[in-house]
């Protein structure tokens, strides 16, 4: 096809893994802060359970977490 990632098009993956740097070209990726995200998800899960909910009852929580962009050769 003649399309070259990193030159003619950008390729970005959602979660950075050690393998991303070994692709050719190395893949640009987003890196989430997994430990704080996991802690917050556990808090949100507990808050959604009736036994842990406040007097208003369980609530729907929506949050956006920051991601770090790891720019490599595929961008």
PQR file of N, CA, C, O and H, with PARSE charges and radii, in Angstrom:
ATOM      1  N   UNK A   1       0.820  -1.194   0.000 -0.4000 1.5000
ATOM      2  CA  UNK A   1       0.000   0.000   0.000 -0.0000 2.0000
ATOM      3  C   UNK A   1       0.863   1.258   0.000  0.5500 1.7000
ATOM      4  O   UNK A   1       0.441   2.290  -0.522 -0.5500 1.4000
ATOM      5  N   UNK A   2       2.040   1.193   0.564 -0.4000 1.5000
ATOM      6  CA  UNK A   2       2.907   2.351   0.582 -0.0000 2.0000
ATOM      7  C   UNK A   2       2.637   3.334   1.700  0.5500 1.7000
ATOM      8  O   UNK A   2       3.253   4.400   1.723 -0.5500 1.4000
ATOM      9  H   UNK A   2       2.383   0.355   0.988  0.4000 1.0000
ATOM     10  N   UNK A   3       1.744   3.029   2.629 -0.4000 1.5000
ATOM     11  CA  UNK A   3       1.464   3.918   3.762 -0.0000 2.0000
ATOM     12  C   UNK A   3       2.423   3.554   4.887  0.5500 1.7000
ATOM     13  O   UNK A   3       2.520   2.392   5.280 -0.5500 1.4000
ATOM     14  H   UNK A   3       1.243   2.163   2.610  0.4000 1.0000
ATOM     15  N   UNK A   4       3.134   4.562   5.404 -0.4000 1.5000
ATOM     16  CA  UNK A   4       4.129   4.320   6.446 -0.0000 2.0000
ATOM     17  C   UNK A   4       3.670   4.935   7.766  0.5500 1.7000
ATOM     18  O   UNK A   4       3.528   6.154   7.859 -0.5500 1.4000
ATOM     19  H   UNK A   4       3.055   5.507   5.085  0.4000 1.0000
ATOM     20  N   UNK A   5       3.435   4.106   8.789 -0.4000 1.5000
ATOM     21  CA  UNK A   5       3.082   4.645  10.107 -0.0000 2.0000
ATOM     22  C   UNK A   5       4.195   5.545  10.628  0.5500 1.7000
ATOM     23  O   UNK A   5       5.378   5.224  10.515 -0.5500 1.4000
ATOM     24  H   UNK A   5       3.550   3.115   8.713  0.4000 1.0000
ATOM     25  N   UNK A   6       3.803   6.658  11.192 -0.4000 1.5000
ATOM     26  CA  UNK A   6       4.776   7.620  11.690 -0.0000 2.0000
ATOM     27  C   UNK A   6       5.200   8.631  10.638  0.5500 1.7000
ATOM     28  O   UNK A   6       5.834   9.635  10.961 -0.5500 1.4000
ATOM     29  H   UNK A   6       2.842   6.919  11.284  0.4000 1.0000
ATOM     30  N   UNK A   7       4.851   8.371   9.369 -0.4000 1.5000
ATOM     31  CA  UNK A   7       5.155   9.302   8.279 -0.0000 2.0000
ATOM     32  C   UNK A   7       3.867   9.745   7.594  0.5500 1.7000
ATOM     33  O   UNK A   7       3.554  10.935   7.559 -0.5500 1.4000
ATOM     34  H   UNK A   7       4.336   7.555   9.106  0.4000 1.0000
ATOM     35  N   UNK A   8       3.126   8.787   7.053 -0.4000 1.5000
ATOM     36  CA  UNK A   8       1.896   9.085   6.324 -0.0000 2.0000
ATOM     37  C   UNK A   8       0.653   9.053   7.216  0.5500 1.7000
ATOM     38  O   UNK A   8      -0.377   9.635   6.875 -0.5500 1.4000
ATOM     39  H   UNK A   8       3.381   7.820   7.081  0.4000 1.0000
ATOM     40  N   UNK A   9       0.754   8.383   8.339 -0.4000 1.5000
ATOM     41  CA  UNK A   9      -0.360   8.287   9.281 -0.0000 2.0000
ATOM     42  C   UNK A   9       0.188   8.077  10.684  0.5500 1.7000
ATOM     43  O   UNK A   9       1.285   7.547  10.865 -0.5500 1.4000
ATOM     44  H   UNK A   9       1.590   7.910   8.616  0.4000 1.0000
ATOM     45  N   UNK A  10      -0.591   8.498  11.674 -0.4000 1.5000
ATOM     46  CA  UNK A  10      -0.202   8.305  13.076 -0.0000 2.0000
ATOM     47  C   UNK A  10      -0.902   7.070  13.624  0.5500 1.7000
ATOM     48  O   UNK A  10      -2.054   6.794  13.289 -0.5500 1.4000
ATOM     49  H   UNK A  10      -1.482   8.928  11.527  0.4000 1.0000
ATOM     50  N   UNK A  11      -0.192   6.332  14.471 -0.4000 1.5000
ATOM     51  CA  UNK A  11      -0.761   5.170  15.147 -0.0000 2.0000
ATOM     52  C   UNK A  11      -0.553   5.375  16.640  0.5500 1.7000
ATOM     53  O   UNK A  11       0.575   5.556  17.099 -0.5500 1.4000
ATOM     54  H   UNK A  11       0.743   6.557  14.743  0.4000 1.0000
ATOM     55  N   UNK A  12      -1.645   5.345  17.395 -0.4000 1.5000
ATOM     56  CA  UNK A  12      -1.581   5.540  18.844 -0.0000 2.0000
ATOM     57  C   UNK A  12      -2.395   4.446  19.513  0.5500 1.7000
ATOM     58  O   UNK A  12      -3.499   4.127  19.072 -0.5500 1.4000
ATOM     59  H   UNK A  12      -2.561   5.197  17.022  0.4000 1.0000
ATOM     60  N   UNK A  13      -1.849   3.871  20.578 -0.4000 1.5000
ATOM     61  CA  UNK A  13      -2.565   2.841  21.325 -0.0000 2.0000
ATOM     62  C   UNK A  13      -3.055   3.424  22.641  0.5500 1.7000
ATOM     63  O   UNK A  13      -2.527   4.429  23.117 -0.5500 1.4000
ATOM     64  H   UNK A  13      -0.952   4.130  20.936  0.4000 1.0000
ATOM     65  N   UNK A  14      -4.058   2.794  23.223 -0.4000 1.5000
ATOM     66  CA  UNK A  14      -4.713   3.335  24.414 -0.0000 2.0000
ATOM     67  C   UNK A  14      -3.883   3.158  25.673  0.5500 1.7000
ATOM     68  O   UNK A  14      -3.782   4.098  26.461 -0.5500 1.4000
ATOM     69  H   UNK A  14      -4.486   1.978  22.836  0.4000 1.0000
ATOM     70  N   UNK A  15      -3.283   1.989  25.897 -0.4000 1.5000
ATOM     71  CA  UNK A  15      -2.526   1.754  27.126 -0.0000 2.0000
ATOM     72  C   UNK A  15      -1.098   1.359  26.771  0.5500 1.7000
ATOM     73  O   UNK A  15      -0.873   0.416  26.012 -0.5500 1.4000
ATOM     74  H   UNK A  15      -3.366   1.226  25.256  0.4000 1.0000
ATOM     75  N   UNK A  16      -0.139   2.089  27.327 -0.4000 1.5000
ATOM     76  CA  UNK A  16       1.275   1.823  27.091 -0.0000 2.0000
ATOM     77  C   UNK A  16       1.690   0.517  27.765  0.5500 1.7000
ATOM     78  O   UNK A  16       1.380   0.291  28.935 -0.5500 1.4000
ATOM     79  H   UNK A  16      -0.322   2.855  27.944  0.4000 1.0000
ATOM     80  N   UNK A  17       2.380  -0.326  27.036 -0.4000 1.5000
ATOM     81  CA  UNK A  17       2.968  -1.548  27.589 -0.0000 2.0000
ATOM     82  C   UNK A  17       4.432  -1.579  27.178  0.5500 1.7000
ATOM     83  O   UNK A  17       4.817  -0.864  26.253 -0.5500 1.4000
ATOM     84  H   UNK A  17       2.632  -0.142  26.086  0.4000 1.0000
ATOM     85  N   UNK A  18       5.257  -2.383  27.833 -0.4000 1.5000
ATOM     86  CA  UNK A  18       6.665  -2.469  27.436 -0.0000 2.0000
ATOM     87  C   UNK A  18       6.844  -2.878  25.974  0.5500 1.7000
ATOM     88  O   UNK A  18       7.848  -2.520  25.358 -0.5500 1.4000
ATOM     89  H   UNK A  18       4.944  -2.964  28.585  0.4000 1.0000
ATOM     90  N   UNK A  19       5.890  -3.620  25.411 -0.4000 1.5000
ATOM     91  CA  UNK A  19       6.009  -4.056  24.018 -0.0000 2.0000
ATOM     92  C   UNK A  19       5.941  -2.907  23.021  0.5500 1.7000
ATOM     93  O   UNK A  19       6.471  -3.025  21.916 -0.5500 1.4000
ATOM     94  H   UNK A  19       5.075  -3.910  25.912  0.4000 1.0000
ATOM     95  N   UNK A  20       5.304  -1.802  23.384 -0.4000 1.5000
ATOM     96  CA  UNK A  20       5.101  -0.690  22.442 -0.0000 2.0000
ATOM     97  C   UNK A  20       6.418  -0.170  21.873  0.5500 1.7000
ATOM     98  O   UNK A  20       6.466   0.257  20.719 -0.5500 1.4000
ATOM     99  H   UNK A  20       4.873  -1.707  24.281  0.4000 1.0000
ATOM    100  N   UNK A  21       7.471  -0.200  22.659 -0.4000 1.5000
ATOM    101  CA  UNK A  21       8.752   0.339  22.167 -0.0000 2.0000
ATOM    102  C   UNK A  21       9.452  -0.599  21.199  0.5500 1.7000
ATOM    103  O   UNK A  21      10.381  -0.186  20.504 -0.5500 1.4000
ATOM    104  H   UNK A  21       7.432  -0.546  23.596  0.4000 1.0000
ATOM    105  N   UNK A  22       9.018  -1.871  21.139 -0.4000 1.5000
ATOM    106  CA  UNK A  22       9.691  -2.844  20.283 -0.0000 2.0000
ATOM    107  C   UNK A  22       9.056  -2.990  18.905  0.5500 1.7000
ATOM    108  O   UNK A  22       9.620  -3.669  18.046 -0.5500 1.4000
ATOM    109  H   UNK A  22       8.264  -2.206  21.703  0.4000 1.0000
ATOM    110  N   UNK A  23       7.902  -2.374  18.670 -0.4000 1.5000
ATOM    111  CA  UNK A  23       7.306  -2.385  17.338 -0.0000 2.0000
ATOM    112  C   UNK A  23       8.112  -1.467  16.424  0.5500 1.7000
ATOM    113  O   UNK A  23       8.852  -0.603  16.894 -0.5500 1.4000
ATOM    114  H   UNK A  23       7.444  -1.823  19.367  0.4000 1.0000
ATOM    115  N   UNK A  24       7.965  -1.656  15.141 -0.4000 1.5000
ATOM    116  CA  UNK A  24       8.658  -0.793  14.188 -0.0000 2.0000
ATOM    117  C   UNK A  24       7.615  -0.164  13.273  0.5500 1.7000
ATOM    118  O   UNK A  24       7.025  -0.859  12.447 -0.5500 1.4000
ATOM    119  H   UNK A  24       7.363  -2.358  14.759  0.4000 1.0000
ATOM    120  N   UNK A  25       7.377   1.137  13.405 -0.4000 1.5000
ATOM    121  CA  UNK A  25       8.000   2.062  14.356 -0.0000 2.0000
ATOM    122  C   UNK A  25       7.446   1.852  15.772  0.5500 1.7000
ATOM    123  O   UNK A  25       6.373   1.279  15.961 -0.5500 1.4000
ATOM    124  H   UNK A  25       7.856   1.702  14.076  0.4000 1.0000
ATOM    125  N   UNK A  26       8.210   2.334  16.754 -0.4000 1.5000
ATOM    126  CA  UNK A  26       7.766   2.243  18.149 -0.0000 2.0000
ATOM    127  C   UNK A  26       6.436   2.979  18.294  0.5500 1.7000
ATOM    128  O   UNK A  26       6.273   4.077  17.763 -0.5500 1.4000
ATOM    129  H   UNK A  26       9.082   2.799  16.600  0.4000 1.0000
ATOM    130  N   UNK A  27       5.485   2.377  19.012 -0.4000 1.5000
ATOM    131  CA  UNK A  27       4.123   2.910  19.079 -0.0000 2.0000
ATOM    132  C   UNK A  27       3.967   4.013  20.120  0.5500 1.7000
ATOM    133  O   UNK A  27       4.393   3.869  21.266 -0.5500 1.4000
ATOM    134  H   UNK A  27       5.617   1.484  19.443  0.4000 1.0000
ATOM    135  N   UNK A  28       3.354   5.108  19.706 -0.4000 1.5000
ATOM    136  CA  UNK A  28       2.951   6.160  20.627 -0.0000 2.0000
ATOM    137  C   UNK A  28       1.777   5.623  21.438  0.5500 1.7000
ATOM    138  O   UNK A  28       0.911   4.932  20.901 -0.5500 1.4000
ATOM    139  H   UNK A  28       3.008   5.225  18.775  0.4000 1.0000
ATOM    140  N   UNK A  29       1.749   5.941  22.736 -0.4000 1.5000
ATOM    141  CA  UNK A  29       0.725   5.351  23.601 -0.0000 2.0000
ATOM    142  C   UNK A  29       0.303   6.322  24.689  0.5500 1.7000
ATOM    143  O   UNK A  29       1.012   7.277  25.003 -0.5500 1.4000
ATOM    144  H   UNK A  29       2.453   6.502  23.172  0.4000 1.0000
ATOM    145  N   UNK A  30      -0.854   6.061  25.251 -0.4000 1.5000
ATOM    146  CA  UNK A  30      -1.306   6.765  26.445 -0.0000 2.0000
ATOM    147  C   UNK A  30      -0.980   5.893  27.648  0.5500 1.7000
ATOM    148  O   UNK A  30      -1.168   4.677  27.614 -0.5500 1.4000
ATOM    149  H   UNK A  30      -1.431   5.285  24.996  0.4000 1.0000
ATOM    150  N   UNK A  31      -0.485   6.527  28.721 -0.4000 1.5000
ATOM    151  CA  UNK A  31      -0.130   5.796  29.942 -0.0000 2.0000
ATOM    152  C   UNK A  31      -0.993   6.300  31.092  0.5500 1.7000
ATOM    153  O   UNK A  31      -0.815   7.429  31.550 -0.5500 1.4000
ATOM    154  H   UNK A  31      -0.332   7.515  28.749  0.4000 1.0000
ATOM    155  N   UNK A  32      -1.929   5.472  31.567 -0.4000 1.5000
ATOM    156  CA  UNK A  32      -2.742   5.874  32.722 -0.0000 2.0000
ATOM    157  C   UNK A  32      -1.973   5.634  34.018  0.5500 1.7000
ATOM    158  O   UNK A  32      -1.073   4.796  34.072 -0.5500 1.4000
ATOM    159  H   UNK A  32      -2.074   4.555  31.196  0.4000 1.0000
ATOM    160  N   UNK A  33      -2.334   6.372  35.051 -0.4000 1.5000
ATOM    161  CA  UNK A  33      -1.775   6.152  36.388 -0.0000 2.0000
ATOM    162  C   UNK A  33      -2.592   5.029  37.019  0.5500 1.7000
ATOM    163  O   UNK A  33      -3.622   5.283  37.643 -0.5500 1.4000
ATOM    164  H   UNK A  33      -3.065   7.053  35.008  0.4000 1.0000
ATOM    165  N   UNK A  34      -2.141   3.802  36.859 -0.4000 1.5000
ATOM    166  CA  UNK A  34      -2.955   2.641  37.216 -0.0000 2.0000
ATOM    167  C   UNK A  34      -3.224   2.514  38.712  0.5500 1.7000
ATOM    168  O   UNK A  34      -4.343   2.176  39.097 -0.5500 1.4000
ATOM    169  H   UNK A  34      -1.305   3.595  36.351  0.4000 1.0000
ATOM    170  N   UNK A  35      -2.244   2.772  39.559 -0.4000 1.5000
ATOM    171  CA  UNK A  35      -2.472   2.592  40.998 -0.0000 2.0000
ATOM    172  C   UNK A  35      -3.518   3.563  41.545  0.5500 1.7000
ATOM    173  O   UNK A  35      -4.472   3.116  42.182 -0.5500 1.4000
ATOM    174  H   UNK A  35      -1.335   3.046  39.246  0.4000 1.0000
ATOM    175  N   UNK A  36      -3.377   4.887  41.320 -0.4000 1.5000
ATOM    176  CA  UNK A  36      -4.432   5.784  41.805 -0.0000 2.0000
ATOM    177  C   UNK A  36      -5.787   5.505  41.151  0.5500 1.7000
ATOM    178  O   UNK A  36      -6.829   5.647  41.791 -0.5500 1.4000
ATOM    179  H   UNK A  36      -2.603   5.249  40.802  0.4000 1.0000
ATOM    180  N   UNK A  37      -5.769   5.111  39.887 -0.4000 1.5000
ATOM    181  CA  UNK A  37      -7.020   4.805  39.199 -0.0000 2.0000
ATOM    182  C   UNK A  37      -7.681   3.582  39.836  0.5500 1.7000
ATOM    183  O   UNK A  37      -8.896   3.573  40.039 -0.5500 1.4000
ATOM    184  H   UNK A  37      -4.923   4.996  39.367  0.4000 1.0000
ATOM    185  N   UNK A  38      -6.903   2.561  40.149 -0.4000 1.5000
ATOM    186  CA  UNK A  38      -7.450   1.368  40.791 -0.0000 2.0000
ATOM    187  C   UNK A  38      -8.020   1.667  42.168  0.5500 1.7000
ATOM    188  O   UNK A  38      -9.075   1.149  42.535 -0.5500 1.4000
ATOM    189  H   UNK A  38      -5.916   2.569  39.985  0.4000 1.0000
ATOM    190  N   UNK A  39      -7.316   2.511  42.936 -0.4000 1.5000
ATOM    191  CA  UNK A  39      -7.820   2.893  44.255 -0.0000 2.0000
ATOM    192  C   UNK A  39      -9.148   3.633  44.137  0.5500 1.7000
ATOM    193  O   UNK A  39     -10.089   3.366  44.884 -0.5500 1.4000
ATOM    194  H   UNK A  39      -6.460   2.932  42.638  0.4000 1.0000
ATOM    195  N   UNK A  40      -9.211   4.561  43.194 -0.4000 1.5000
ATOM    196  CA  UNK A  40     -10.442   5.338  43.023 -0.0000 2.0000
ATOM    197  C   UNK A  40     -11.588   4.455  42.540  0.5500 1.7000
ATOM    198  O   UNK A  40     -12.727   4.617  42.977 -0.5500 1.4000
ATOM    199  H   UNK A  40      -8.446   4.778  42.586  0.4000 1.0000
ATOM    200  N   UNK A  41     -11.288   3.526  41.643 -0.4000 1.5000
ATOM    201  CA  UNK A  41     -12.329   2.615  41.166 -0.0000 2.0000
ATOM    202  C   UNK A  41     -12.887   1.768  42.308  0.5500 1.7000
ATOM    203  O   UNK A  41     -14.090   1.517  42.365 -0.5500 1.4000
ATOM    204  H   UNK A  41     -10.362   3.395  41.288  0.4000 1.0000
ATOM    205  N   UNK A  42     -12.013   1.324  43.220 -0.4000 1.5000
ATOM    206  CA  UNK A  42     -12.487   0.561  44.382 -0.0000 2.0000
ATOM    207  C   UNK A  42     -13.398   1.428  45.252  0.5500 1.7000
ATOM    208  O   UNK A  42     -14.432   0.958  45.727 -0.5500 1.4000
ATOM    209  H   UNK A  42     -11.035   1.528  43.174  0.4000 1.0000
ATOM    210  N   UNK A  43     -13.020   2.690  45.460 -0.4000 1.5000
ATOM    211  CA  UNK A  43     -13.864   3.611  46.237 -0.0000 2.0000
ATOM    212  C   UNK A  43     -15.221   3.795  45.567  0.5500 1.7000
ATOM    213  O   UNK A  43     -16.258   3.788  46.231 -0.5500 1.4000
ATOM    214  H   UNK A  43     -12.180   3.072  45.074  0.4000 1.0000
ATOM    215  N   UNK A  44     -15.204   3.959  44.246 -0.4000 1.5000
ATOM    216  CA  UNK A  44     -16.449   4.155  43.509 -0.0000 2.0000
ATOM    217  C   UNK A  44     -17.332   2.909  43.585  0.5500 1.7000
ATOM    218  O   UNK A  44     -18.552   3.012  43.713 -0.5500 1.4000
ATOM    219  H   UNK A  44     -14.362   3.965  43.706  0.4000 1.0000
ATOM    220  N   UNK A  45     -16.707   1.734  43.504 -0.4000 1.5000
ATOM    221  CA  UNK A  45     -17.471   0.493  43.594 -0.0000 2.0000
ATOM    222  C   UNK A  45     -18.132   0.366  44.962  0.5500 1.7000
ATOM    223  O   UNK A  45     -19.314   0.037  45.058 -0.5500 1.4000
ATOM    224  H   UNK A  45     -15.716   1.651  43.399  0.4000 1.0000
ATOM    225  N   UNK A  46     -17.367   0.628  46.016 -0.4000 1.5000
ATOM    226  CA  UNK A  46     -17.942   0.559  47.359 -0.0000 2.0000
ATOM    227  C   UNK A  46     -19.065   1.575  47.536  0.5500 1.7000
ATOM    228  O   UNK A  46     -20.092   1.263  48.140 -0.5500 1.4000
ATOM    229  H   UNK A  46     -16.407   0.895  45.938  0.4000 1.0000
ATOM    230  N   UNK A  47     -18.881   2.785  47.015 -0.4000 1.5000
ATOM    231  CA  UNK A  47     -19.905   3.827  47.142 -0.0000 2.0000
ATOM    232  C   UNK A  47     -21.190   3.456  46.409  0.5500 1.7000
ATOM    233  O   UNK A  47     -22.266   3.953  46.743 -0.5500 1.4000
ATOM    234  H   UNK A  47     -18.047   3.038  46.525  0.4000 1.0000
ATOM    235  N   UNK A  48     -21.079   2.583  45.413 -0.4000 1.5000
ATOM    236  CA  UNK A  48     -22.276   2.195  44.656 -0.0000 2.0000
ATOM    237  C   UNK A  48     -23.071   1.087  45.348  0.5500 1.7000
ATOM    238  O   UNK A  48     -24.209   0.813  44.966 -0.5500 1.4000
ATOM    239  H   UNK A  48     -20.206   2.179  45.142  0.4000 1.0000
ATOM    240  N   UNK A  49     -22.485   0.452  46.358 -0.4000 1.5000
ATOM    241  CA  UNK A  49     -23.180  -0.618  47.078 -0.0000 2.0000
ATOM    242  C   UNK A  49     -24.103  -0.025  48.139  0.5500 1.7000
ATOM    243  O   UNK A  49     -23.701   0.897  48.848 -0.5500 1.4000
ATOM    244  H   UNK A  49     -21.561   0.674  46.668  0.4000 1.0000
ATOM    245  N   UNK A  50     -25.312  -0.524  48.262 -0.4000 1.5000
ATOM    246  CA  UNK A  50     -26.262   0.039  49.232 -0.0000 2.0000
ATOM    247  C   UNK A  50     -25.718   0.100  50.660  0.5500 1.7000
ATOM    248  O   UNK A  50     -26.013   1.053  51.382 -0.5500 1.4000
ATOM    249  H   UNK A  50     -25.638  -1.273  47.686  0.4000 1.0000
ATOM    250  N   UNK A  51     -24.936  -0.888  51.084 -0.4000 1.5000
ATOM    251  CA  UNK A  51     -24.427  -0.908  52.462 -0.0000 2.0000
ATOM    252  C   UNK A  51     -23.439   0.227  52.736  0.5500 1.7000
ATOM    253  O   UNK A  51     -23.269   0.628  53.888 -0.5500 1.4000
ATOM    254  H   UNK A  51     -24.697  -1.662  50.498  0.4000 1.0000
ATOM    255  N   UNK A  52     -22.785   0.750  51.692 -0.4000 1.5000
ATOM    256  CA  UNK A  52     -21.787   1.800  51.865 -0.0000 2.0000
ATOM    257  C   UNK A  52     -22.277   3.161  51.390  0.5500 1.7000
ATOM    258  O   UNK A  52     -21.579   4.162  51.552 -0.5500 1.4000
ATOM    259  H   UNK A  52     -22.924   0.424  50.757  0.4000 1.0000
ATOM    260  N   UNK A  53     -23.463   3.206  50.811 -0.4000 1.5000
ATOM    261  CA  UNK A  53     -23.990   4.460  50.265 -0.0000 2.0000
ATOM    262  C   UNK A  53     -24.428   5.381  51.396  0.5500 1.7000
ATOM    263  O   UNK A  53     -24.759   4.926  52.491 -0.5500 1.4000
ATOM    264  H   UNK A  53     -24.030   2.393  50.680  0.4000 1.0000
ATOM    265  N   UNK A  54     -24.428   6.654  51.124 -0.4000 1.5000
ATOM    266  CA  UNK A  54     -24.903   7.637  52.091 -0.0000 2.0000
ATOM    267  C   UNK A  54     -26.418   7.606  52.188  0.5500 1.7000
ATOM    268  O   UNK A  54     -27.062   6.748  51.584 -0.5500 1.4000
ATOM    269  H   UNK A  54     -24.159   7.024  50.234  0.4000 1.0000
ATOM    270  N   UNK A  55     -26.998   8.545  52.953 -0.4000 1.5000
ATOM    271  CA  UNK A  55     -28.455   8.566  53.143 -0.0000 2.0000
ATOM    272  C   UNK A  55     -29.231   8.792  51.844  0.5500 1.7000
ATOM    273  O   UNK A  55     -30.402   8.423  51.752 -0.5500 1.4000
ATOM    274  H   UNK A  55     -26.475   9.242  53.443  0.4000 1.0000
ATOM    275  N   UNK A  56     -28.590   9.392  50.847 -0.4000 1.5000
ATOM    276  CA  UNK A  56     -29.277   9.636  49.570 -0.0000 2.0000
ATOM    277  C   UNK A  56     -29.289   8.396  48.690  0.5500 1.7000
ATOM    278  O   UNK A  56     -29.926   8.390  47.636 -0.5500 1.4000
ATOM    279  H   UNK A  56     -27.639   9.691  50.922  0.4000 1.0000
ATOM    280  N   UNK A  57     -28.585   7.335  49.116 -0.4000 1.5000
ATOM    281  CA  UNK A  57     -28.551   6.099  48.345 -0.0000 2.0000
ATOM    282  C   UNK A  57     -27.387   6.079  47.370  0.5500 1.7000
ATOM    283  O   UNK A  57     -26.618   7.038  47.292 -0.5500 1.4000
ATOM    284  H   UNK A  57     -28.068   7.340  49.972  0.4000 1.0000
ATOM    285  N   UNK A  58     -27.257   4.987  46.627 -0.4000 1.5000
ATOM    286  CA  UNK A  58     -26.178   4.890  45.645 -0.0000 2.0000
ATOM    287  C   UNK A  58     -26.315   5.973  44.587  0.5500 1.7000
ATOM    288  O   UNK A  58     -27.423   6.405  44.268 -0.5500 1.4000
ATOM    289  H   UNK A  58     -27.882   4.209  46.690  0.4000 1.0000
ATOM    290  N   UNK A  59     -25.195   6.403  44.053 -0.4000 1.5000
ATOM    291  CA  UNK A  59     -25.239   7.424  43.002 -0.0000 2.0000
ATOM    292  C   UNK A  59     -24.328   7.021  41.855  0.5500 1.7000
ATOM    293  O   UNK A  59     -23.395   6.235  42.022 -0.5500 1.4000
ATOM    294  H   UNK A  59     -24.295   6.052  44.313  0.4000 1.0000
ATOM    295  N   UNK A  60     -24.614   7.564  40.712 -0.4000 1.5000
ATOM    296  CA  UNK A  60     -23.787   7.321  39.531 -0.0000 2.0000
ATOM    297  C   UNK A  60     -22.647   8.328  39.549  0.5500 1.7000
ATOM    298  O   UNK A  60     -22.865   9.529  39.706 -0.5500 1.4000
ATOM    299  H   UNK A  60     -25.372   8.202  40.576  0.4000 1.0000
ATOM    300  N   UNK A  61     -21.444   7.831  39.387 -0.4000 1.5000
ATOM    301  CA  UNK A  61     -20.257   8.686  39.403 -0.0000 2.0000
ATOM    302  C   UNK A  61     -19.600   8.610  38.032  0.5500 1.7000
ATOM    303  O   UNK A  61     -19.386   7.526  37.490 -0.5500 1.4000
ATOM    304  H   UNK A  61     -21.267   6.855  39.259  0.4000 1.0000
ATOM    305  N   UNK A  62     -19.291   9.754  37.490 -0.4000 1.5000
ATOM    306  CA  UNK A  62     -18.550   9.818  36.226 -0.0000 2.0000
ATOM    307  C   UNK A  62     -17.322  10.671  36.458  0.5500 1.7000
ATOM    308  O   UNK A  62     -17.416  11.789  36.966 -0.5500 1.4000
ATOM    309  H   UNK A  62     -19.466  10.635  37.930  0.4000 1.0000
ATOM    310  N   UNK A  63     -16.181  10.147  36.089 -0.4000 1.5000
ATOM    311  CA  UNK A  63     -14.928  10.875  36.265 -0.0000 2.0000
ATOM    312  C   UNK A  63     -14.077  10.721  35.015  0.5500 1.7000
ATOM    313  O   UNK A  63     -14.214   9.754  34.265 -0.5500 1.4000
ATOM    314  H   UNK A  63     -16.104   9.239  35.677  0.4000 1.0000
ATOM    315  N   UNK A  64     -13.209  11.681  34.807 -0.4000 1.5000
ATOM    316  CA  UNK A  64     -12.230  11.628  33.727 -0.0000 2.0000
ATOM    317  C   UNK A  64     -10.858  11.658  34.376  0.5500 1.7000
ATOM    318  O   UNK A  64     -10.561  12.547  35.173 -0.5500 1.4000
ATOM    319  H   UNK A  64     -13.098  12.466  35.416  0.4000 1.0000
ATOM    320  N   UNK A  65     -10.027  10.690  34.036 -0.4000 1.5000
ATOM    321  CA  UNK A  65      -8.695  10.624  34.621 -0.0000 2.0000
ATOM    322  C   UNK A  65      -7.651  11.083  33.617  0.5500 1.7000
ATOM    323  O   UNK A  65      -7.792  10.838  32.419 -0.5500 1.4000
ATOM    324  H   UNK A  65     -10.268   9.968  33.389  0.4000 1.0000
ATOM    325  N   UNK A  66      -6.607  11.744  34.094 -0.4000 1.5000
ATOM    326  CA  UNK A  66      -5.559  12.204  33.183 -0.0000 2.0000
ATOM    327  C   UNK A  66      -4.731  11.025  32.660  0.5500 1.7000
ATOM    328  O   UNK A  66      -4.538  10.023  33.348 -0.5500 1.4000
ATOM    329  H   UNK A  66      -6.492  11.943  35.068  0.4000 1.0000
ATOM    330  N   UNK A  67      -4.262  11.175  31.456 -0.4000 1.5000
ATOM    331  CA  UNK A  67      -3.380  10.197  30.829 -0.0000 2.0000
ATOM    332  C   UNK A  67      -2.105  10.896  30.396  0.5500 1.7000
ATOM    333  O   UNK A  67      -2.137  12.054  29.979 -0.5500 1.4000
ATOM    334  H   UNK A  67      -4.418  11.990  30.898  0.4000 1.0000
ATOM    335  N   UNK A  68      -1.000  10.209  30.492 -0.4000 1.5000
ATOM    336  CA  UNK A  68       0.274  10.743  30.003 -0.0000 2.0000
ATOM    337  C   UNK A  68       0.476  10.238  28.582  0.5500 1.7000
ATOM    338  O   UNK A  68       0.327   9.044  28.322 -0.5500 1.4000
ATOM    339  H   UNK A  68      -0.973   9.269  30.831  0.4000 1.0000
ATOM    340  N   UNK A  69       0.811  11.131  27.663 -0.4000 1.5000
ATOM    341  CA  UNK A  69       1.102  10.730  26.290 -0.0000 2.0000
ATOM    342  C   UNK A  69       2.579  10.380  26.193  0.5500 1.7000
ATOM    343  O   UNK A  69       3.440  11.198  26.516 -0.5500 1.4000
ATOM    344  H   UNK A  69       0.932  12.101  27.873  0.4000 1.0000
ATOM    345  N   UNK A  70       2.868   9.161  25.748 -0.4000 1.5000
ATOM    346  CA  UNK A  70       4.242   8.709  25.549 -0.0000 2.0000
ATOM    347  C   UNK A  70       4.483   8.724  24.043  0.5500 1.7000
ATOM    348  O   UNK A  70       4.121   7.781  23.339 -0.5500 1.4000
ATOM    349  H   UNK A  70       2.168   8.497  25.486  0.4000 1.0000
ATOM    350  N   UNK A  71       5.093   9.798  23.558 -0.4000 1.5000
ATOM    351  CA  UNK A  71       5.307   9.969  22.118 -0.0000 2.0000
ATOM    352  C   UNK A  71       6.509   9.141  21.665  0.5500 1.7000
ATOM    353  O   UNK A  71       7.610   9.261  22.202 -0.5500 1.4000
ATOM    354  H   UNK A  71       5.387  10.564  24.131  0.4000 1.0000
ATOM    355  N   UNK A  72       6.267   8.306  20.671 -0.4000 1.5000
ATOM    356  CA  UNK A  72       7.342   7.517  20.074 -0.0000 2.0000
ATOM    357  C   UNK A  72       7.308   7.759  18.569  0.5500 1.7000
ATOM    358  O   UNK A  72       6.769   8.769  18.118 -0.5500 1.4000
ATOM    359  H   UNK A  72       5.372   8.209  20.235  0.4000 1.0000
ATOM    360  N   UNK A  73       7.866   6.861  17.805 -0.4000 1.5000
ATOM    361  CA  UNK A  73       8.042   7.087  16.366 -0.0000 2.0000
ATOM    362  C   UNK A  73       6.775   6.983  15.531  0.5500 1.7000
ATOM    363  O   UNK A  73       6.793   7.372  14.364 -0.5500 1.4000
ATOM    364  H   UNK A  73       8.303   6.040  18.172  0.4000 1.0000
ATOM    365  N   UNK A  74       5.679   6.476  16.079 -0.4000 1.5000
ATOM    366  CA  UNK A  74       4.479   6.263  15.260 -0.0000 2.0000
ATOM    367  C   UNK A  74       3.531   7.453  15.253  0.5500 1.7000
ATOM    368  O   UNK A  74       2.428   7.354  14.715 -0.5500 1.4000
ATOM    369  H   UNK A  74       5.665   6.160  17.028  0.4000 1.0000
ATOM    370  N   UNK A  75       3.939   8.586  15.842 -0.4000 1.5000
ATOM    371  CA  UNK A  75       3.026   9.736  15.854 -0.0000 2.0000
ATOM    372  C   UNK A  75       3.259  10.667  14.692  0.5500 1.7000
ATOM    373  O   UNK A  75       2.571  11.680  14.564 -0.5500 1.4000
ATOM    374  H   UNK A  75       4.835   8.667  16.279  0.4000 1.0000
TER
END
